[in-house]
Amino acid sequence: MIFEDLPTTPTSEELIDKAFSRAARAGRAKQGLEAQQSMLQTASNIISDNLENVVTAWPDFAYEDDVHPFYYELADAIVDVDRLRQSLSEVMWASRKAREINGEYQPKLRKTDVDTARKFRKQAFARLADIVEQIDDELLYINKSRNDLRDLPEINPDEPTIVVAGYPNVGKSSFVNDVTRARGETASYPFTTKGIGVGHFERDHIRYQIVDTPGLLDRPPEERNEIEAQAVSAIEHLGDCMLVMLDPSGECGYPLDSQLELRDSIATRFEGVPVMTVANKTDRRERWTADPDADYEMSVETGENVEAVLDAAVEAIDYEPELPFEG
């Protein structure tokens, strides 16, 4: 996942301490003017290189090749991507400025006496410290963003993906757990009330991804806050097939009419993606309040038609892997 290997971003104080302590050691290894030159060179290099590394560790949000739209929308739902990009830009400016200060002061250190060179070097150090302190808020925001994003669940947007939606307690999680190898595999998103369920299964040597989205696609759109709505936008870039599950028995706590209204809103939102309506709990058919007019009926409890539903989703996706170029 593109955010999991992001390094910790140093604070301005940590970076200044590191640069100046290394500079002091470099100065002790030399004498006279060379000591002052080495100290400035070391300090400016450490500041410039560390700040540049902070920026280059991040993917370039301006290019789709670096950040898939799914992850872009997801990141923007959790952190402010525009603010993050601005912070990264400010840090790169500081990196360049540190090199400029070194280039400005090195000639002054070469042709003067040691006492004057020491004064010039201290001036340069003060300016370097000021530059780093100016971006303290940016460094803090970048590190906060890194902490918020690095533990996101690993979802591969390039794998064919089935998204399971529907009101709580209709059997979504049980279905996902039943058809995948990774039973009960969940991971937390900051904007969901429960962990996202992610599982995988194979058909004809092709790996499929199946995602349960509690806290997002389990209630009407008007009940989602702004962050949740943006997270749904991210899922639009992920889903190749939507399974909307119903509980016609009403045991889930929601009337069938409300469940069908949610299904219709999902179908509207995910226009262009196959949306299949699946009525669960056929083992409780005697309690069904009405005919759900679903595409498929099944019972996760007994296993009835579960594989048929999964096969229908695979067929609806109609995924063809890219073959290596020949000839």
C-alpha positions as CSV (number, residue, x, y, z in Angstrom):
1,M,0.0,0.0,0.0
2,I,1.4,3.3,-1.1
3,F,1.4,5.0,2.4
4,E,2.6,2.2,4.6
5,D,6.4,2.8,4.2
6,L,6.3,6.6,4.8
7,P,9.1,7.5,7.2
8,T,8.6,9.5,10.4
9,T,8.9,13.2,9.7
10,P,11.3,15.0,12.1
11,T,10.2,18.1,14.1
12,S,12.0,21.3,13.4
13,E,13.7,21.0,16.8
14,E,14.9,17.5,16.1
15,L,16.3,18.4,12.7
16,I,18.1,21.5,14.0
17,D,19.7,19.5,16.8
18,K,20.7,16.8,14.4
19,A,22.2,19.2,11.9
20,F,24.2,21.3,14.5
21,S,25.5,18.3,16.5
22,R,26.8,16.6,13.4
23,A,28.3,20.0,12.3
24,A,30.1,20.3,15.6
25,R,31.6,16.8,15.2
26,A,32.7,17.7,11.6
27,G,34.3,20.9,12.9
28,R,36.3,19.1,15.5
29,A,37.9,16.9,12.8
30,K,39.4,20.0,11.1
31,Q,41.1,23.2,12.0
32,G,40.9,26.9,11.1
33,L,38.9,28.0,8.2
34,E,38.4,24.4,7.0
35,A,36.6,23.7,10.3
36,Q,34.1,26.5,9.8
37,Q,33.5,25.5,6.2
38,S,33.0,21.9,7.1
39,M,30.5,22.8,9.9
40,L,28.4,24.9,7.5
41,Q,28.6,22.3,4.7
42,T,27.5,19.5,7.1
43,A,24.7,21.4,8.7
44,S,23.2,22.7,5.4
45,N,23.5,19.2,3.8
46,I,21.7,17.5,6.7
47,I,18.9,20.0,6.7
48,S,18.5,20.1,2.9
49,D,18.8,16.3,2.4
50,N,16.4,15.5,5.3
51,L,13.8,17.9,4.1
52,E,14.1,16.7,0.5
53,N,13.7,13.1,1.7
54,V,10.5,14.1,3.6
55,V,9.0,15.3,0.3
56,T,10.2,12.6,-2.1
57,A,9.0,9.8,0.3
58,W,5.4,10.9,-0.6
59,P,3.7,10.0,-3.9
60,D,2.9,12.8,-6.2
61,F,-0.8,13.5,-5.7
62,A,-0.8,15.4,-9.0
63,Y,-0.2,12.3,-11.1
64,E,-2.6,9.3,-11.4
65,D,0.3,7.0,-12.1
66,D,1.6,7.8,-8.5
67,V,-1.8,7.8,-6.7
68,H,-4.8,5.7,-7.9
69,P,-8.0,7.8,-7.7
70,F,-9.3,5.4,-5.0
71,Y,-6.4,6.2,-2.8
72,Y,-6.5,9.9,-3.7
73,E,-10.1,10.2,-2.6
74,L,-9.4,8.1,0.4
75,A,-6.5,10.2,1.5
76,D,-8.5,13.4,0.9
77,A,-11.3,12.0,3.1
78,I,-8.8,11.5,6.0
79,V,-6.4,14.4,5.5
80,D,-6.7,17.6,3.5
81,V,-4.7,16.6,0.4
82,D,-4.4,20.3,-0.8
83,R,-3.1,21.3,2.6
84,L,-0.7,18.3,2.6
85,R,0.6,19.2,-0.9
86,Q,1.1,22.8,0.2
87,S,3.1,21.6,3.3
88,L,5.3,19.4,1.1
89,S,5.9,22.4,-1.2
90,E,6.9,24.6,1.8
91,V,9.3,21.9,3.0
92,M,10.9,21.6,-0.5
93,W,11.3,25.4,-0.5
94,A,13.2,25.2,2.8
95,S,15.4,22.4,1.5
96,R,16.4,24.6,-1.4
97,K,16.9,27.6,0.8
98,A,19.3,25.7,3.0
99,R,21.5,25.0,0.0
100,E,21.3,28.6,-1.0
101,I,22.5,29.8,2.4
102,N,25.4,27.4,2.2
103,G,26.3,28.7,-1.3
104,E,26.0,32.3,-0.1
105,Y,28.3,31.9,3.0
106,Q,31.0,29.5,1.8
107,P,32.9,32.1,-0.2
108,K,32.8,34.4,2.8
109,L,34.5,31.7,4.9
110,R,37.4,31.0,2.5
111,K,39.2,34.4,2.4
112,T,39.1,35.8,5.9
113,D,40.5,35.2,9.4
114,V,39.2,32.5,11.6
115,D,37.3,34.8,14.0
116,T,35.4,36.5,11.2
117,A,34.7,33.1,9.6
118,R,33.3,31.9,12.9
119,K,30.9,34.9,13.0
120,F,29.8,34.3,9.4
121,R,29.2,30.6,10.2
122,K,27.1,31.5,13.2
123,Q,25.1,33.9,11.1
124,A,24.5,31.1,8.6
125,F,23.5,28.7,11.4
126,A,21.0,31.3,12.7
127,R,19.5,31.6,9.2
128,L,19.3,27.8,8.8
129,A,17.6,27.5,12.1
130,D,15.1,30.2,11.2
131,I,14.3,28.5,7.9
132,V,13.6,25.2,9.6
133,E,11.5,26.8,12.4
134,Q,9.4,28.6,9.8
135,I,8.2,25.2,8.5
136,D,7.5,23.6,11.9
137,D,3.8,23.5,11.4
138,E,4.3,22.0,8.0
139,L,6.5,19.2,9.4
140,L,4.0,18.5,12.1
141,Y,1.1,18.3,9.6
142,I,3.0,16.0,7.3
143,N,3.8,13.7,10.1
144,K,0.2,13.7,11.3
145,S,-0.9,12.9,7.8
146,R,1.6,10.1,7.6
147,N,0.3,8.6,10.9
148,D,-3.3,8.9,9.7
149,L,-2.7,7.2,6.4
150,R,0.0,4.6,6.9
151,D,-2.3,2.1,8.7
152,L,-5.1,2.1,6.1
153,P,-6.3,-1.3,5.1
154,E,-4.4,-2.8,2.2
155,I,-6.9,-2.8,-0.6
156,N,-5.6,-3.2,-4.2
157,P,-7.6,-1.0,-6.5
158,D,-6.3,-2.9,-9.5
159,E,-7.8,-6.2,-8.4
160,P,-11.4,-7.0,-9.5
161,T,-13.5,-6.0,-6.5
162,I,-17.0,-6.9,-5.2
163,V,-18.4,-4.3,-2.8
164,V,-21.1,-5.6,-0.4
165,A,-23.6,-3.0,0.8
166,G,-26.9,-2.9,2.7
167,Y,-28.3,-2.1,6.1
168,P,-26.6,-3.5,9.3
169,N,-27.4,-7.0,10.3
170,V,-28.6,-8.2,6.9
171,G,-25.7,-10.7,6.7
172,K,-23.0,-8.8,4.8
173,S,-20.1,-9.7,7.1
174,S,-21.2,-13.3,7.4
175,F,-21.3,-13.5,3.6
176,V,-17.8,-12.0,3.2
177,N,-16.4,-14.3,5.8
178,D,-18.1,-17.3,4.3
179,V,-16.8,-16.9,0.8
180,T,-13.2,-15.7,1.5
181,R,-10.1,-17.4,2.8
182,A,-9.4,-14.6,5.2
183,R,-12.4,-15.2,7.5
184,G,-13.0,-12.3,9.8
185,E,-10.2,-10.2,8.3
186,T,-11.0,-6.6,9.2
187,A,-9.2,-3.3,9.4
188,S,-10.2,0.1,10.6
189,Y,-10.8,3.3,8.7
190,P,-10.9,6.5,10.7
191,F,-14.3,7.4,9.2
192,T,-16.2,4.2,9.9
193,T,-17.9,3.0,13.1
194,K,-16.7,-0.6,12.5
195,G,-13.7,-2.2,10.8
196,I,-13.8,-2.6,7.0
197,G,-14.0,-6.3,6.1
198,V,-11.6,-7.3,3.3
199,G,-11.3,-10.8,1.9
200,H,-10.1,-12.6,-1.2
201,F,-11.1,-15.7,-3.2
202,E,-10.0,-17.2,-6.5
203,R,-11.9,-18.2,-9.7
204,D,-9.9,-19.6,-12.6
205,H,-6.6,-18.6,-11.1
206,I,-7.8,-14.9,-10.8
207,R,-7.8,-13.4,-7.4
208,Y,-10.9,-11.3,-6.5
209,Q,-11.3,-8.9,-3.7
210,I,-14.5,-8.6,-1.7
211,V,-15.1,-5.6,0.6
212,D,-17.7,-5.1,3.3
213,T,-18.2,-1.4,4.2
214,P,-19.9,-0.9,7.6
215,G,-20.4,2.7,8.4
216,L,-20.5,3.8,4.8
217,L,-22.9,2.0,2.6
218,D,-25.2,0.8,5.3
219,R,-27.5,3.8,5.6
220,P,-29.2,6.5,3.5
221,P,-26.9,9.1,1.8
222,E,-28.4,12.0,3.8
223,E,-27.2,10.4,7.0
224,R,-23.6,10.3,6.0
225,N,-21.3,13.2,7.0
226,E,-18.9,14.9,4.6
227,I,-16.0,12.6,5.3
228,E,-18.1,9.5,4.9
229,A,-19.6,10.8,1.6
230,Q,-16.1,11.4,0.3
231,A,-15.1,7.9,1.3
232,V,-18.0,6.5,-0.7
233,S,-16.6,8.5,-3.6
234,A,-13.4,6.6,-3.2
235,I,-15.3,3.3,-3.3
236,E,-16.7,4.4,-6.6
237,H,-13.2,4.0,-8.0
238,L,-12.9,0.5,-6.4
239,G,-16.1,-1.4,-7.0
240,D,-16.5,-3.5,-10.2
241,C,-19.7,-5.1,-8.9
242,M,-22.1,-4.1,-6.1
243,L,-24.0,-6.7,-4.0
244,V,-26.8,-5.0,-2.1
245,M,-28.1,-7.4,0.5
246,L,-31.6,-7.4,1.9
247,D,-33.3,-9.0,4.9
248,P,-36.9,-9.4,3.9
249,S,-37.7,-10.9,7.3
250,G,-37.1,-7.5,8.9
251,E,-35.0,-9.1,11.6
252,C,-32.3,-6.7,10.9
253,G,-34.4,-3.9,12.4
254,Y,-35.2,-2.1,9.1
255,P,-38.3,-2.4,7.0
256,L,-38.0,-3.8,3.5
257,D,-39.1,-0.6,1.9
258,S,-36.2,1.3,3.6
259,Q,-33.8,-1.4,2.5
260,L,-35.0,-1.1,-1.1
261,E,-34.7,2.7,-1.0
262,L,-31.1,2.3,0.1
263,R,-30.6,-0.2,-2.8
264,D,-32.0,2.4,-5.3
265,S,-29.7,5.2,-3.9
266,I,-26.7,2.9,-4.3
267,A,-27.6,1.9,-7.8
268,T,-27.9,5.6,-8.7
269,R,-24.6,6.5,-7.1
270,F,-22.7,3.6,-8.8
271,E,-24.2,4.1,-12.2
272,G,-22.3,2.0,-14.8
273,V,-21.3,-0.7,-12.2
274,P,-23.3,-3.9,-12.1
275,V,-25.6,-3.7,-9.0
276,M,-27.2,-7.0,-7.9
277,T,-29.9,-7.2,-5.3
278,V,-29.6,-10.3,-3.0
279,A,-32.2,-11.3,-0.5
280,N,-30.6,-13.1,2.3
281,K,-32.2,-15.4,5.0
282,T,-34.3,-17.8,2.8
283,D,-34.1,-20.1,5.9
284,R,-36.5,-17.5,7.5
285,R,-38.8,-17.2,4.5
286,E,-41.9,-17.7,6.6
287,R,-41.1,-14.3,8.2
288,W,-40.6,-12.4,5.0
289,T,-42.9,-9.4,5.0
290,A,-43.1,-9.1,1.2
291,D,-41.5,-10.4,-2.0
292,P,-38.2,-8.5,-2.4
293,D,-38.1,-8.9,-6.1
294,A,-34.4,-9.6,-5.8
295,D,-32.0,-10.8,-8.5
296,Y,-30.9,-13.7,-6.2
297,E,-32.1,-15.3,-3.0
298,M,-29.8,-17.1,-0.6
299,S,-29.1,-18.1,3.0
300,V,-25.7,-17.5,4.4
301,E,-26.8,-19.5,7.5
302,T,-27.5,-22.7,5.5
303,G,-25.2,-22.0,2.5
304,E,-28.1,-22.1,0.1
305,N,-27.2,-20.3,-3.2
306,V,-24.2,-18.6,-1.7
307,E,-21.8,-19.9,-4.4
308,A,-24.4,-19.1,-7.1
309,V,-24.4,-15.4,-5.9
310,L,-20.6,-15.3,-5.9
311,D,-20.4,-16.8,-9.4
312,A,-23.0,-14.3,-10.7
313,A,-20.9,-11.4,-9.3
314,V,-17.8,-12.8,-11.0
315,E,-19.7,-13.2,-14.3
316,A,-21.0,-9.6,-14.0
317,I,-17.4,-8.3,-13.5
318,D,-16.2,-10.2,-16.6
319,Y,-12.6,-9.6,-15.7
320,E,-9.9,-10.4,-18.2
321,P,-6.4,-10.2,-17.0
322,E,-3.8,-8.3,-19.1
323,L,-1.6,-10.7,-21.0
324,P,2.1,-10.1,-21.6
325,F,2.8,-8.6,-24.9
326,E,3.9,-11.1,-27.5
327,G,5.5,-10.5,-30.8
